[in-house]
Amino acid sequence: MKQFTINTAIRWVTLAALFVLLIRPLGVEGAAWALLLTCRVDLVYLVIVLRRYLQISTLEPFQKAYLKPIVLSVILGALAFLGRPLAVSWIGLGTVGAGLGVFYVVVGYLAGVFGETEKRAVVGLWQMAVQRAEWIGRSR
């Protein structure tokens, strides 16, 4: 709990300082940069806690927990970049977004990025969407 409290305090101070420095010159983009740069605090603190307090190699948790989601996200980013020409209208944007979302969920589940809890959440969302569509269809 002590380490978590220290991390939170350092993160909050860093975020506040970066907001002050970046929002005025860059606006909303400055806020986004501040948040992204603050994530480095979490990364550095994670490495410190893993090595000093838990005596765990940083490579082991990275390979088990982060490698597959990062690879999947890079692939999704590349597909989104390639899909830009199709997303020139609202319909195209919605289609590309829905397609990429389905791709992410299906490939993520097949690759083992998501477990049973995430599968149940997606199935529950799907069932809610189907029920909503049926309700809208009946009300017309």
SVG drawing of the C-alpha trace seen along z (x, -y; Angstrom):
<svg xmlns="http://www.w3.org/2000/svg" viewBox="-44 -29 60 48">
<polyline fill="none" stroke="black" stroke-width="0.4" points="0.0,0.0 2.9,-2.3 4.4,-1.8 1.0,-2.4 0.6,-5.7 4.0,-6.9 3.4,-6.1 0.0,-7.9 1.5,-11.0 4.4,-11.2 2.0,-10.6 -0.4,-13.3 2.4,-15.9 3.8,-15.0 0.5,-15.3 -0.4,-18.6 3.0,-20.1 2.7,-18.9 -0.9,-20.3 0.4,-23.7 3.3,-23.5 1.5,-22.1 -2.2,-23.1 -1.7,-26.8 0.6,-26.6 -1.0,-23.4 -4.6,-23.4 -6.4,-20.0 -3.4,-18.4 -1.2,-19.6 -3.5,-17.8 -3.2,-14.7 0.6,-14.9 0.6,-15.5 -1.4,-12.4 0.8,-10.3 4.0,-11.6 2.7,-10.9 2.3,-7.2 6.1,-7.1 6.0,-7.6 3.9,-4.4 6.4,-2.5 9.5,-3.7 7.9,-3.0 6.7,0.4 10.3,1.3 11.6,0.0 9.0,2.0 9.5,5.2 13.3,5.1 13.7,3.7 10.7,5.0 9.5,8.1 12.8,9.2 11.2,10.1 12.8,9.6 11.0,6.9 11.2,9.1 9.0,11.9 5.9,9.8 6.3,7.9 6.3,11.2 3.4,12.7 1.1,9.7 2.1,6.9 3.7,8.4 0.5,9.9 -1.7,6.8 1.1,4.5 1.5,6.6 -2.2,6.7 -2.5,3.0 0.3,2.3 -1.5,4.5 -4.8,2.7 -3.1,-0.7 -1.6,0.4 -5.0,1.6 -6.6,-1.7 -3.9,-3.6 -4.7,-1.5 -8.4,-2.0 -8.2,-5.8 -9.3,-6.1 -12.5,-4.2 -13.3,-6.4 -14.2,-9.6 -17.8,-9.6 -19.8,-8.8 -20.9,-5.5 -17.3,-4.6 -15.9,-5.7 -18.6,-3.6 -17.9,-0.6 -14.1,-0.8 -14.5,-1.3 -16.9,1.6 -14.7,3.8 -11.6,2.9 -13.5,3.5 -14.6,6.9 -11.1,7.8 -9.6,6.7 -12.0,8.7 -11.8,11.9 -8.1,11.9 -7.5,10.9 -9.5,13.8 -7.9,16.3 -4.4,15.0 -5.1,15.4 -5.1,11.6 -8.6,11.9 -9.8,14.5 -13.2,15.9 -14.2,12.7 -13.7,10.5 -15.5,13.1 -18.5,13.0 -18.5,9.2 -18.5,9.2 -21.2,11.8 -23.3,9.8 -22.8,6.6 -23.8,8.5 -26.9,9.9 -27.9,6.4 -27.4,5.0 -29.5,7.8 -32.3,7.2 -32.2,3.5 -32.4,4.1 -35.4,6.4 -37.1,3.8 -36.6,1.1 -37.9,3.3 -41.0,4.1 -41.7,0.5 -41.8,-0.6"/>
</svg>
